[in-house]
C-alpha cells in the first residue's frame, strides 16, 4: 500500500479532499468530486481523507474546516481552498494551477 506522503511526492498531481462524514457540504461535494475525478483520471489523482479517521494528517496540514481541497505536485501545495464547488469550477481552477 502506498503511503500518503509517497502519493503526494509523486510526479502526478494529487487533489486531496479533506472531509468528514457529518459534514453536509462534503456530502453535496462527493458526486461533483467523482465527476471531476472521472473527467481527469489521466491527469490528476484524487484522494479523499476523512479528518476524523486521520487527525494527524489534518493537523499537519492545518485543516480548519471541511471540505478543504488541496492540490499537490511533487509534495508541494499548488492550491488550497475550503468550501464546496462543482466539477466545472474545480476543473477550471486545477487547469490554471498545473
C-alpha positions as CSV (number, residue, x, y, z in Angstrom):
1,X,0.0,0.0,0.0
2,X,1.3,3.5,-0.9
3,X,1.8,5.9,1.9
4,X,0.1,9.3,1.9
5,X,3.5,11.1,1.6
6,X,4.7,8.9,-1.2
7,X,1.5,9.6,-3.1
8,X,1.9,13.3,-2.6
9,X,5.5,13.3,-3.7
10,X,4.7,11.6,-7.0
11,X,5.1,13.4,-10.3
12,X,1.3,13.2,-10.9
13,X,-0.7,16.0,-9.4
14,X,-2.9,14.9,-6.5
15,X,-6.1,16.6,-5.4
16,X,-6.9,15.8,-1.8
17,X,-10.4,16.2,-0.4
18,X,-10.4,16.6,3.3
19,X,-13.9,15.7,4.5
20,X,-15.9,14.4,7.4
21,X,-18.9,12.0,7.4
22,X,-21.0,14.5,9.5
23,X,-20.4,17.4,7.0
24,X,-23.3,18.4,4.8
25,X,-21.4,20.3,2.2
26,X,-18.9,17.4,2.0
27,X,-21.8,15.1,1.1
28,X,-23.0,17.6,-1.6
29,X,-19.4,17.8,-2.9
30,X,-18.9,14.0,-3.2
31,X,-20.7,13.5,-6.6
32,X,-19.0,16.6,-8.0
33,X,-15.6,15.3,-6.9
34,X,-16.3,11.9,-8.5
35,X,-17.3,13.6,-11.8
36,X,-14.1,15.7,-11.7
37,X,-12.1,12.5,-11.0
38,X,-13.7,10.7,-13.9
39,X,-13.1,13.6,-16.3
40,X,-9.4,14.0,-15.2
41,X,-8.3,10.5,-14.3
42,X,-5.3,10.6,-16.6
43,X,-4.0,14.0,-15.3
44,X,-4.9,14.2,-11.6
45,X,-5.2,11.6,-8.9
46,X,-8.0,12.3,-6.4
47,X,-7.8,11.2,-2.8
48,X,-10.4,11.6,0.0
49,X,-9.2,11.9,3.5
50,X,-11.6,11.7,6.5
51,X,-10.3,14.1,9.1
52,X,-11.9,12.2,11.9
53,X,-10.1,9.0,10.9
54,X,-6.8,10.8,10.0
55,X,-6.4,13.6,12.6
56,X,-2.6,13.6,12.3
57,X,-2.7,14.4,8.6
58,X,-5.4,17.1,9.1
59,X,-3.4,18.6,11.9
60,X,-0.1,18.5,9.9
61,X,-1.8,20.5,7.1
62,X,-3.7,22.7,9.5
63,X,-7.1,21.8,8.1
64,X,-9.6,24.0,9.9
65,X,-12.8,23.3,8.1
66,X,-14.3,20.8,5.7
67,X,-14.5,20.3,2.9
68,X,-11.0,21.6,2.2
69,X,-9.4,20.8,-1.2
70,X,-5.6,20.8,-1.5
71,X,-3.7,20.3,-4.8
72,X,-0.2,18.8,-4.5
73,X,2.5,18.2,-7.1
74,X,5.8,16.6,-6.1
75,X,4.9,17.2,-2.4
76,X,4.3,20.9,-2.8
77,X,1.0,22.6,-2.3
78,X,-0.1,24.4,-5.5
79,X,-3.6,25.4,-4.4
80,X,-5.8,25.1,-1.4
81,X,-9.4,26.2,-0.7
82,X,-12.2,25.4,1.7
83,X,-15.8,25.0,0.7
84,X,-17.8,23.0,-1.8
85,X,-17.7,23.6,-5.6
86,X,-18.9,21.9,-8.7
87,X,-16.8,19.8,-11.1
88,X,-16.6,22.6,-13.7
89,X,-15.3,25.1,-11.2
90,X,-12.8,22.6,-9.9
91,X,-11.6,21.7,-13.5
92,X,-11.1,25.4,-14.3
93,X,-9.1,26.0,-11.1
94,X,-7.0,22.9,-11.4
95,X,-6.2,23.6,-15.1
96,X,-5.0,27.1,-14.2
97,X,-2.7,25.7,-11.5
98,X,-1.0,22.9,-13.5
